[in-house]
Amino acid sequence: SFPGQAAAAGFTTSTPEEISAPSSPINDALQRLHELGYAERHCRYALDECQGNINSAAEWLTYNAPLEADLPSAAQHTTESGPVVKIGGVAVHAPSVSICLIDDCEDRDIPLAELILHK
């Protein structure tokens, strides 16, 4: 039989479940754009609009597509830590509020911006 001859020759057989689709530059670019937080359909459209150029597609998405979390169905998405929650606003009642954005550079914390609000 053919499978027996293939095994004798040192070839292995795979079931259809073990065979995965080969990686292509378009699939890799699509995955990278999707990881930026955009819906897959927007990523596909951007790559098509930009003739497969991932940098141009990322720029197109920045100016033309909403982030996936901003889409109406975002409440249905979940991550490893739980469901995605969209926050529309925060109310703080205090005499003053200080917000400091800090970049964690390995062993140092570098302040990037500080916003102080007084009543």
Buried (B, 14 or more C-beta within 10 A) or exposed (E): EEEEEEEEEEEEEEEEEEEEEEEEEEEEBBEEBBEBEBBEEBBBBBBEBBEEBBEBBBEBBEEEBBBBBEBEEBEEEEEEEEEEEEEEEEEEEEEEEEEEEEEEEEEEEEEEEEEEEEE
